[in-house]
Amino acid sequence: MKFWKEHASLRVGIIALFFFVGLALVIYGWTMTGRLSGLGLMIVGVILLLSALMVYNKPFQDERRKL
């Protein structure tokens, strides 16, 4: 898929958005000690951080090997 290689500025924007929102959710959830909602926020934050990593790695993925 060449979409991510052709639209570098969109990719950088999405990576930055996912990274900062995910980091903020992890930190905010961490401050909610003893609450189950804090754990949920941290899990969502980690998912967003992993999504940013996935978007970053997408252009470097081999075309023959797709997951």
N, C-alpha and C positions, 0 to 999 in steps of 0.2 A: 504494500500500500504506500503510495508516494505522497499521500495527503500531508503527513507529518513532516516530510522532507521539504515540501513546497511552501508550507506556511509556518515558517520559523517564528515569526513574531506572535502568532496565535499560540503556538506551542509554549513559548516562554511565558506568556501571560497566564495560561492555564496552569503551568507548573508553579509559578509564583503564587497564584491564588490558592491552589491546593496546599502548597507548603505552608503558607502563613496561616490559613484558616485551620489546617490540621494541627499545626504547632500551638495555636491559640486554644483549640479545644482540648488538647492534651494537658496544657498547663492549667487551664481553668478547671478541668475535671480533676486534676491532681489536688487542687486546693479544696475540693469538696470531700474531705476526709470522712469516711464512714458512711457515705451515701451511695446507693446503688446507681443513682443517676450520674454521679461523677465517673463511675466505671464505664457507663454507657457512652458518655462524652469522650472519654479517653479512647475507647475502642473506635468510635467514629473518627476521631482525630488520627489514629494510627492507620485506618483505612484510607483516609485522604492523603496521608504521607506516602503510603505505598502506591496510591494512584498517581501521585506526582512522579514517583520513581518509574512507574510503568510508562507514563507519557514521555518521560525523558529517554527511556531506552527504546521506544518504539521505532525511531528512524534507523537504529543500528541493528535491528532484528534482521536475520537472514531471510531473504524472500522465499527460499525453498522450504524453510522450516517455520511453519506457522503453528501456534498453539491453539 
